């Protein structure tokens, strides 16, 4: 084995050893759908969001913040 191949094999095995092992239950988790609503309870519409303003909501857990952004340079188009 050449020195270059040996160093490559050592590096690859060190990298593989440093990666976390997959948990025993590695199946995907599916969460229920969430509807984003305004303070009056009506669903949020993309066109109604003010530009350059951040909205924060928590999904799927209360401790998981998510951000909804309307960037002024990206125009929303109805599908």
Secondary structure by P-SEA (a helix, b strand, c coil): ccaaaaaaaaaaaaaaaacccccccccbbbbcbbbbbcccccccccccccccbbbbbbcccccbbbbbbbccccccccc
